Amino acid sequence: MIALAKSLLVNGIMARLRIYWTLTKSLQTGLLLITGLAGYFSARCPTHSTETVLALAASLFLAIAGSTALNMVWDRDIDAAMPRACQRPLPQKQVSVREGLFFGIELSACGIVWAFALDPLYGAIVFAGWFVDVVVYTMWLKRRTAWSIVWGGIAGAMPILAGRALGTGQIDLIGILFALAVLLWIPTHMLTFGLKYADQYRAAGVPVFPNRYGEVITRFAIALSTAFATLAMIFAASHVGLAWGYFHLVLWLSGLLLIVALTSVLNRAPKLNFALYKFASVYMLGAMALIMLGVSS
């Protein structure tokens, strides 16, 4: 009987943890965390303290996960109106608004305070990213204008800039180029998503590019942002001293992403659009991995 009670208790705790984990959007948070680590390693610090790397990873994860949870609290009515998102914890009332708010604030505060304790400049950039994401993008602009994605891109660019600044002690040109690459990559990621779920966004009352400017202009915007994102990534990678083999792979990855994006302008097949959405994430993950490996060679 005692063993059964313990088993039920453990299962209950694990189920609750899985619900809270869902609030962090772990795949999205993990990708942004990897950009922050790549930014730090790109600085080619003479020595990499394990403590510093772990503190960077933990503080960034907490700040990003916290902002994501707060976004889900604020957007719970939008999620409830969209079939793709209505199964999330808040629309399903698996977590109360109060619980979600406390969870997001607690994670955010721990991450930001830890970031400032690690380094004031690093902390300021992490806080700026959090503020732009939660306050400017989610609370202010997302329901008002399709151009909110620009501010979403700025927020998404902060982790790599923060990591680079922690490694170099300053905001430099390479850090800005990396941040610009992520900022310009995010429309590729978000606009392809907007195309796929344009009807759901319309029903939820969220302005997105396809519904505001049409599919053709949206596809041209995707191709243009992809072109500039890949250029910024190539320029940044060329200045951090990657071994030629790794830099060559960055070139190939960038070229392939650009080809897929340009093809999507001519071929409006939904499957190609979704392939571009998926490959955009693979591209960013691959580019970040190549930077981390390439500067260590």
FENFENDA-V114581 format. One record per backbone hydrogen bond with DSSP energy under -1.0 kcal/mol. NH is the residue of the N-H (numbers start at 1). CO is the residue of the C=O. Records with the same first field share a line. If there is no record, write none. Layout:
NH = CO + CO
//
This chain:
5 = 1
6 = 2
7 = 3
8 = 4
9 = 5
10 = 6
11 = 7
12 = 8
13 = 9
14 = 10
15 = 11
16 = 12
17 = 13
18 = 14
19 = 15
20 = 16
21 = 17
22 = 18
23 = 19
24 = 21
25 = 22
29 = 25
30 = 26
31 = 27
32 = 28
33 = 29
34 = 30
35 = 31
36 = 32
37 = 33
38 = 34
39 = 35
40 = 36
41 = 37
42 = 38
43 = 40
44 = 41
53 = 49
54 = 50
55 = 51
56 = 52
57 = 53
58 = 54
59 = 55
60 = 56
61 = 57
62 = 58
63 = 59
64 = 60
65 = 61
66 = 62
67 = 63
68 = 64
69 = 65
70 = 66
71 = 67
72 = 68
73 = 69
74 = 70
75 = 71
76 = 73
79 = 75
80 = 76
82 = 79
85 = 82
86 = 82
88 = 85
92 = 88
93 = 90
94 = 89
95 = 89
100 = 96
101 = 97
102 = 98
103 = 99
104 = 100
105 = 101
106 = 102
107 = 103
108 = 104
109 = 105
110 = 106
111 = 107
112 = 108
113 = 109
114 = 110
115 = 111
116 = 112
117 = 113
118 = 114
119 = 115
123 = 119
124 = 120
125 = 121
126 = 122
127 = 123
128 = 124
129 = 125
130 = 126
131 = 127
132 = 128
133 = 129
134 = 130
135 = 131
136 = 131
137 = 132
138 = 133
139 = 134
140 = 135
141 = 136
142 = 137
144 = 141
145 = 141
148 = 145
149 = 146
150 = 147
152 = 148
153 = 149
154 = 150
155 = 151
156 = 152
157 = 153
161 = 157
162 = 158
163 = 159
164 = 160
165 = 161
166 = 162
167 = 163
168 = 164
169 = 165
176 = 172
177 = 173
178 = 174
179 = 175
180 = 176
181 = 177
182 = 178
183 = 179
184 = 180
185 = 181
186 = 182
189 = 185
190 = 186
191 = 187
192 = 188
193 = 189
194 = 190
195 = 191
196 = 192
197 = 193
201 = 197
202 = 198
203 = 199
204 = 200
206 = 201
212 = 208
213 = 209
218 = 214
219 = 215
220 = 216
221 = 217
222 = 218
223 = 219
224 = 220
225 = 221
226 = 222
227 = 223
228 = 224
229 = 225
230 = 226
231 = 227
232 = 228
233 = 229
234 = 230
235 = 231
236 = 232
237 = 233
238 = 234
247 = 243
248 = 244
249 = 245
250 = 246
251 = 247
252 = 248
253 = 249
254 = 250
255 = 251
256 = 252
257 = 253
258 = 254
259 = 255
260 = 256
261 = 257
262 = 258
263 = 259
264 = 260
267 = 263
273 = 269
274 = 270
275 = 271
276 = 272
277 = 273
278 = 274
279 = 275
280 = 276
281 = 277
282 = 278
283 = 279
284 = 280
285 = 281
286 = 282
287 = 283
288 = 284
289 = 285
290 = 286
291 = 287
292 = 288
293 = 289
294 = 290
295 = 291
//
